[in-house]
Amino acid sequence: MGIGWRHIDQHLGAGHRRFRRRASATIDYFLIICIVLPLAAFIMRIAPRAIHSVYDLLTVVVAWPFM
């Protein structure tokens, strides 16, 4: 059969469950600080250049028949 988490939680009590969730929250904070924030900074730095490139592309597509 095997031992499930419910059986382990009942055996160890509620204090261990809180500790396990606290460790999970630490991983969430780590992911936000180390992955999401640098990615957001990179996107904010690249966004104006990307918008300008799309504007140039659309201008060429619209003006091409009249050249």
Biopython code that builds the backbone (N, CA, C, O; Angstrom):
import numpy as np
from Bio.PDB.StructureBuilder import StructureBuilder

atoms = [
    (1, "MET", "N", (0.810, -1.183, 0.000)),
    (1, "MET", "CA", (0.000, 0.000, 0.000)),
    (1, "MET", "C", (0.863, 1.261, 0.000)),
    (1, "MET", "O", (0.718, 2.108, -0.881)),
    (2, "GLY", "N", (1.730, 1.388, 0.948)),
    (2, "GLY", "CA", (2.544, 2.582, 1.043)),
    (2, "GLY", "C", (1.996, 3.544, 2.086)),
    (2, "GLY", "O", (0.860, 3.428, 2.545)),
    (3, "ILE", "N", (2.832, 4.478, 2.433)),
    (3, "ILE", "CA", (2.442, 5.470, 3.436)),
    (3, "ILE", "C", (2.189, 6.786, 2.706)),
    (3, "ILE", "O", (3.067, 7.288, 2.005)),
    (4, "GLY", "N", (0.994, 7.342, 2.867)),
    (4, "GLY", "CA", (0.654, 8.616, 2.236)),
    (4, "GLY", "C", (0.972, 9.773, 3.160)),
    (4, "GLY", "O", (1.291, 9.575, 4.332)),
    (5, "TRP", "N", (0.883, 10.989, 2.623)),
    (5, "TRP", "CA", (1.151, 12.182, 3.421)),
    (5, "TRP", "C", (0.161, 12.338, 4.551)),
    (5, "TRP", "O", (0.513, 12.855, 5.611)),
    (6, "ARG", "N", (-1.081, 11.900, 4.347)),
    (6, "ARG", "CA", (-2.085, 12.043, 5.397)),
    (6, "ARG", "C", (-1.673, 11.241, 6.635)),
    (6, "ARG", "O", (-1.808, 11.716, 7.762)),
    (7, "HIS", "N", (-1.176, 10.041, 6.419)),
    (7, "HIS", "CA", (-0.750, 9.209, 7.542)),
    (7, "HIS", "C", (0.460, 9.833, 8.248)),
    (7, "HIS", "O", (0.535, 9.830, 9.477)),
    (8, "ILE", "N", (1.393, 10.359, 7.475)),
    (8, "ILE", "CA", (2.580, 10.987, 8.076)),
    (8, "ILE", "C", (2.178, 12.224, 8.855)),
    (8, "ILE", "O", (2.685, 12.448, 9.954)),
    (9, "ASP", "N", (1.262, 13.050, 8.303)),
    (9, "ASP", "CA", (0.805, 14.248, 8.998)),
    (9, "ASP", "C", (0.093, 13.898, 10.295)),
    (9, "ASP", "O", (0.269, 14.585, 11.301)),
    (10, "GLN", "N", (-0.707, 12.839, 10.286)),
    (10, "GLN", "CA", (-1.400, 12.439, 11.509)),
    (10, "GLN", "C", (-0.394, 11.954, 12.548)),
    (10, "GLN", "O", (-0.570, 12.192, 13.743)),
    (11, "HIS", "N", (0.632, 11.292, 12.108)),
    (11, "HIS", "CA", (1.624, 10.762, 13.022)),
    (11, "HIS", "C", (2.480, 11.874, 13.638)),
    (11, "HIS", "O", (2.777, 11.832, 14.832)),
    (12, "LEU", "N", (2.881, 12.871, 12.829)),
    (12, "LEU", "CA", (3.777, 13.915, 13.315)),
    (12, "LEU", "C", (3.046, 15.086, 13.960)),
    (12, "LEU", "O", (3.642, 15.796, 14.770)),
    (13, "GLY", "N", (1.800, 15.308, 13.638)),
    (13, "GLY", "CA", (1.034, 16.397, 14.239)),
    (13, "GLY", "C", (1.003, 17.640, 13.366)),
    (13, "GLY", "O", (1.613, 17.693, 12.298)),
    (14, "ALA", "N", (0.273, 18.641, 13.854)),
    (14, "ALA", "CA", (0.052, 19.863, 13.069)),
    (14, "ALA", "C", (1.309, 20.724, 12.964)),
    (14, "ALA", "O", (1.468, 21.447, 11.980)),
    (15, "GLY", "N", (2.194, 20.668, 13.938)),
    (15, "GLY", "CA", (3.398, 21.495, 13.914)),
    (15, "GLY", "C", (4.280, 21.193, 12.721)),
    (15, "GLY", "O", (4.867, 22.104, 12.137)),
    (16, "HIS", "N", (4.381, 19.941, 12.356)),
    (16, "HIS", "CA", (5.208, 19.563, 11.215)),
    (16, "HIS", "C", (4.585, 20.045, 9.910)),
    (16, "HIS", "O", (5.310, 20.425, 8.991)),
    (17, "ARG", "N", (3.266, 20.037, 9.809)),
    (17, "ARG", "CA", (2.604, 20.528, 8.611)),
    (17, "ARG", "C", (2.910, 22.007, 8.388)),
    (17, "ARG", "O", (3.162, 22.418, 7.256)),
    (18, "ARG", "N", (2.891, 22.806, 9.442)),
    (18, "ARG", "CA", (3.206, 24.219, 9.319)),
    (18, "ARG", "C", (4.641, 24.419, 8.841)),
    (18, "ARG", "O", (4.908, 25.288, 8.010)),
    (19, "PHE", "N", (5.561, 23.616, 9.366)),
    (19, "PHE", "CA", (6.957, 23.718, 8.961)),
    (19, "PHE", "C", (7.112, 23.382, 7.478)),
    (19, "PHE", "O", (7.877, 24.040, 6.773)),
    (20, "ARG", "N", (6.395, 22.365, 6.999)),
    (20, "ARG", "CA", (6.485, 21.969, 5.598)),
    (20, "ARG", "C", (5.951, 23.082, 4.705)),
    (20, "ARG", "O", (6.520, 23.337, 3.643)),
    (21, "ARG", "N", (4.877, 23.748, 5.106)),
    (21, "ARG", "CA", (4.323, 24.845, 4.318)),
    (21, "ARG", "C", (5.248, 26.057, 4.355)),
    (21, "ARG", "O", (5.365, 26.765, 3.355)),
    (22, "ARG", "N", (5.897, 26.308, 5.468)),
    (22, "ARG", "CA", (6.818, 27.434, 5.574)),
    (22, "ARG", "C", (7.981, 27.247, 4.605)),
    (22, "ARG", "O", (8.433, 28.212, 3.988)),
    (23, "ALA", "N", (8.461, 26.039, 4.467)),
    (23, "ALA", "CA", (9.547, 25.771, 3.524)),
    (23, "ALA", "C", (9.070, 25.994, 2.097)),
    (23, "ALA", "O", (9.833, 26.474, 1.259)),
    (24, "SER", "N", (7.835, 25.656, 1.814)),
    (24, "SER", "CA", (7.280, 25.887, 0.488)),
    (24, "SER", "C", (7.172, 27.380, 0.194)),
    (24, "SER", "O", (7.438, 27.810, -0.928)),
    (25, "ALA", "N", (6.788, 28.169, 1.186)),
    (25, "ALA", "CA", (6.694, 29.614, 1.001)),
    (25, "ALA", "C", (8.080, 30.211, 0.759)),
    (25, "ALA", "O", (8.209, 31.168, -0.005)),
    (26, "THR", "N", (9.108, 29.671, 1.388)),
    (26, "THR", "CA", (10.470, 30.142, 1.157)),
    (26, "THR", "C", (10.877, 29.914, -0.291)),
    (26, "THR", "O", (11.521, 30.773, -0.894)),
    (27, "ILE", "N", (10.515, 28.784, -0.848)),
    (27, "ILE", "CA", (10.810, 28.510, -2.252)),
    (27, "ILE", "C", (10.068, 29.492, -3.148)),
    (27, "ILE", "O", (10.618, 29.940, -4.154)),
    (28, "ASP", "N", (8.827, 29.834, -2.802)),
    (28, "ASP", "CA", (8.066, 30.816, -3.580)),
    (28, "ASP", "C", (8.771, 32.168, -3.581)),
    (28, "ASP", "O", (8.899, 32.793, -4.634)),
    (29, "TYR", "N", (9.224, 32.623, -2.437)),
    (29, "TYR", "CA", (9.938, 33.894, -2.362)),
    (29, "TYR", "C", (11.227, 33.846, -3.174)),
    (29, "TYR", "O", (11.564, 34.814, -3.856)),
    (30, "PHE", "N", (11.940, 32.748, -3.111)),
    (30, "PHE", "CA", (13.169, 32.581, -3.875)),
    (30, "PHE", "C", (12.887, 32.689, -5.371)),
    (30, "PHE", "O", (13.625, 33.361, -6.090)),
    (31, "LEU", "N", (11.832, 32.038, -5.844)),
    (31, "LEU", "CA", (11.488, 32.095, -7.258)),
    (31, "LEU", "C", (11.120, 33.510, -7.687)),
    (31, "LEU", "O", (11.497, 33.947, -8.773)),
    (32, "ILE", "N", (10.388, 34.225, -6.843)),
    (32, "ILE", "CA", (10.000, 35.589, -7.182)),
    (32, "ILE", "C", (11.220, 36.490, -7.276)),
    (32, "ILE", "O", (11.357, 37.259, -8.228)),
    (33, "ILE", "N", (12.110, 36.396, -6.287)),
    (33, "ILE", "CA", (13.270, 37.296, -6.251)),
    (33, "ILE", "C", (14.294, 36.943, -7.326)),
    (33, "ILE", "O", (14.852, 37.838, -7.959)),
    (34, "CYS", "N", (14.544, 35.682, -7.535)),
    (34, "CYS", "CA", (15.637, 35.278, -8.426)),
    (34, "CYS", "C", (15.225, 35.064, -9.880)),
    (34, "CYS", "O", (16.083, 35.055, -10.763)),
    (35, "ILE", "N", (13.930, 34.891, -10.147)),
    (35, "ILE", "CA", (13.512, 34.619, -11.520)),
    (35, "ILE", "C", (12.567, 35.691, -12.042)),
    (35, "ILE", "O", (12.802, 36.241, -13.118)),
    (36, "VAL", "N", (11.517, 35.996, -11.316)),
    (36, "VAL", "CA", (10.483, 36.892, -11.824)),
    (36, "VAL", "C", (10.979, 38.333, -11.891)),
    (36, "VAL", "O", (10.755, 39.001, -12.901)),
    (37, "LEU", "N", (11.636, 38.829, -10.864)),
    (37, "LEU", "CA", (12.097, 40.222, -10.879)),
    (37, "LEU", "C", (13.144, 40.499, -11.965)),
    (37, "LEU", "O", (13.021, 41.503, -12.666)),
    (38, "PRO", "N", (14.168, 39.652, -12.132)),
    (38, "PRO", "CA", (15.099, 39.901, -13.247)),
    (38, "PRO", "C", (14.425, 39.789, -14.618)),
    (38, "PRO", "O", (14.760, 40.533, -15.540)),
    (39, "LEU", "N", (13.484, 38.865, -14.748)),
    (39, "LEU", "CA", (12.762, 38.736, -16.011)),
    (39, "LEU", "C", (11.935, 39.987, -16.294)),
    (39, "LEU", "O", (11.895, 40.456, -17.431)),
    (40, "ALA", "N", (11.277, 40.530, -15.277)),
    (40, "ALA", "CA", (10.502, 41.759, -15.445)),
    (40, "ALA", "C", (11.418, 42.926, -15.816)),
    (40, "ALA", "O", (11.067, 43.733, -16.676)),
    (41, "ALA", "N", (12.577, 43.025, -15.184)),
    (41, "ALA", "CA", (13.524, 44.095, -15.514)),
    (41, "ALA", "C", (14.016, 43.960, -16.954)),
    (41, "ALA", "O", (14.148, 44.959, -17.661)),
    (42, "PHE", "N", (14.286, 42.741, -17.387)),
    (42, "PHE", "CA", (14.728, 42.502, -18.763)),
    (42, "PHE", "C", (13.642, 42.892, -19.761)),
    (42, "PHE", "O", (13.935, 43.518, -20.780)),
    (43, "ILE", "N", (12.398, 42.530, -19.480)),
    (43, "ILE", "CA", (11.292, 42.857, -20.379)),
    (43, "ILE", "C", (11.091, 44.369, -20.447)),
    (43, "ILE", "O", (10.844, 44.912, -21.524)),
    (44, "MET", "N", (11.196, 45.053, -19.302)),
    (44, "MET", "CA", (11.029, 46.507, -19.314)),
    (44, "MET", "C", (12.147, 47.188, -20.099)),
    (44, "MET", "O", (11.931, 48.248, -20.686)),
    (45, "ARG", "N", (13.324, 46.599, -20.116)),
    (45, "ARG", "CA", (14.439, 47.176, -20.871)),
    (45, "ARG", "C", (14.283, 46.913, -22.363)),
    (45, "ARG", "O", (14.653, 47.756, -23.180)),
    (46, "ILE", "N", (13.745, 45.764, -22.726)),
    (46, "ILE", "CA", (13.604, 45.369, -24.128)),
    (46, "ILE", "C", (12.329, 45.930, -24.766)),
    (46, "ILE", "O", (12.285, 46.100, -25.984)),
    (47, "ALA", "N", (11.299, 46.218, -23.978)),
    (47, "ALA", "CA", (9.987, 46.601, -24.503)),
    (47, "ALA", "C", (10.031, 47.800, -25.458)),
    (47, "ALA", "O", (9.436, 47.710, -26.532)),
    (48, "PRO", "N", (10.690, 48.907, -25.138)),
    (48, "PRO", "CA", (10.690, 50.034, -26.093)),
    (48, "PRO", "C", (11.292, 49.668, -27.456)),
    (48, "PRO", "O", (10.786, 50.093, -28.495)),
    (49, "ARG", "N", (12.355, 48.892, -27.446)),
    (49, "ARG", "CA", (12.973, 48.472, -28.712)),
    (49, "ARG", "C", (12.027, 47.572, -29.504)),
    (49, "ARG", "O", (11.929, 47.694, -30.725)),
    (50, "ALA", "N", (11.334, 46.672, -28.815)),
    (50, "ALA", "CA", (10.390, 45.778, -29.486)),
    (50, "ALA", "C", (9.210, 46.562, -30.054)),
    (50, "ALA", "O", (8.774, 46.287, -31.172)),
    (51, "ILE", "N", (8.691, 47.525, -29.312)),
    (51, "ILE", "CA", (7.581, 48.350, -29.798)),
    (51, "ILE", "C", (8.011, 49.140, -31.027)),
    (51, "ILE", "O", (7.255, 49.256, -31.991)),
    (52, "HIS", "N", (9.219, 49.679, -30.991)),
    (52, "HIS", "CA", (9.736, 50.440, -32.137)),
    (52, "HIS", "C", (9.887, 49.532, -33.368)),
    (52, "HIS", "O", (9.571, 49.948, -34.483)),
    (53, "SER", "N", (10.363, 48.310, -33.174)),
    (53, "SER", "CA", (10.513, 47.373, -34.290)),
    (53, "SER", "C", (9.164, 47.004, -34.895)),
    (53, "SER", "O", (9.034, 46.934, -36.117)),
    (54, "VAL", "N", (8.170, 46.770, -34.063)),
    (54, "VAL", "CA", (6.832, 46.445, -34.567)),
    (54, "VAL", "C", (6.247, 47.629, -35.319)),
    (54, "VAL", "O", (5.612, 47.448, -36.358)),
    (55, "TYR", "N", (6.452, 48.841, -34.810)),
    (55, "TYR", "CA", (5.973, 50.038, -35.496)),
    (55, "TYR", "C", (6.628, 50.177, -36.868)),
    (55, "TYR", "O", (5.950, 50.485, -37.848)),
    (56, "ASP", "N", (7.947, 49.952, -36.948)),
    (56, "ASP", "CA", (8.645, 50.010, -38.236)),
    (56, "ASP", "C", (8.104, 48.959, -39.201)),
    (56, "ASP", "O", (7.894, 49.247, -40.379)),
    (57, "LEU", "N", (7.882, 47.760, -38.712)),
    (57, "LEU", "CA", (7.364, 46.677, -39.554)),
    (57, "LEU", "C", (5.975, 47.022, -40.087)),
    (57, "LEU", "O", (5.708, 46.845, -41.276)),
    (58, "LEU", "N", (5.100, 47.507, -39.228)),
    (58, "LEU", "CA", (3.755, 47.871, -39.678)),
    (58, "LEU", "C", (3.785, 49.025, -40.668)),
    (58, "LEU", "O", (2.995, 49.048, -41.612)),
    (59, "THR", "N", (4.678, 49.977, -40.467)),
    (59, "THR", "CA", (4.810, 51.092, -41.401)),
    (59, "THR", "C", (5.222, 50.596, -42.785)),
    (59, "THR", "O", (4.686, 51.054, -43.794)),
    (60, "VAL", "N", (6.169, 49.665, -42.837)),
    (60, "VAL", "CA", (6.616, 49.110, -44.115)),
    (60, "VAL", "C", (5.495, 48.320, -44.774)),
    (60, "VAL", "O", (5.305, 48.431, -45.985)),
    (61, "VAL", "N", (4.751, 47.531, -44.020)),
    (61, "VAL", "CA", (3.672, 46.716, -44.576)),
    (61, "VAL", "C", (2.572, 47.607, -45.150)),
    (61, "VAL", "O", (2.026, 47.317, -46.215)),
    (62, "VAL", "N", (2.248, 48.695, -44.441)),
    (62, "VAL", "CA", (1.181, 49.587, -44.917)),
    (62, "VAL", "C", (1.661, 50.422, -46.101)),
    (62, "VAL", "O", (0.897, 50.643, -47.040)),
    (63, "ALA", "N", (2.912, 50.890, -46.077)),
    (63, "ALA", "CA", (3.410, 51.788, -47.130)),
    (63, "ALA", "C", (3.896, 51.040, -48.361)),
    (63, "ALA", "O", (4.068, 51.655, -49.413)),
    (64, "TRP", "N", (4.122, 49.744, -48.268)),
    (64, "TRP", "CA", (4.709, 48.991, -49.387)),
    (64, "TRP", "C", (3.903, 49.111, -50.679)),
    (64, "TRP", "O", (4.510, 49.316, -51.730)),
    (65, "PRO", "N", (2.576, 48.996, -50.666)),
    (65, "PRO", "CA", (1.848, 49.096, -51.944)),
    (65, "PRO", "C", (1.978, 50.456, -52.622)),
    (65, "PRO", "O", (1.792, 50.551, -53.835)),
    (66, "PHE", "N", (2.289, 51.497, -51.879)),
    (66, "PHE", "CA", (2.349, 52.829, -52.449)),
    (66, "PHE", "C", (3.755, 53.225, -52.905)),
    (66, "PHE", "O", (3.954, 54.323, -53.424)),
    (67, "MET", "N", (4.728, 52.331, -52.712)),
    (67, "MET", "CA", (6.107, 52.674, -53.113)),
    (67, "MET", "C", (6.309, 52.446, -54.583)),
    (67, "MET", "O", (7.402, 52.678, -55.099)),
]
sb = StructureBuilder()
sb.init_structure("model")
sb.init_model(0)
sb.init_chain("A")
sb.init_seg("    ")
for serial, (resi, resn, name, xyz) in enumerate(atoms, 1):
    if name == "N":
        sb.init_residue(resn, " ", resi, " ")
    sb.init_atom(name, np.array(xyz, "f"), 0.0, 1.0, " ", f" {name:<3s}", serial, name[0])
structure = sb.get_structure()
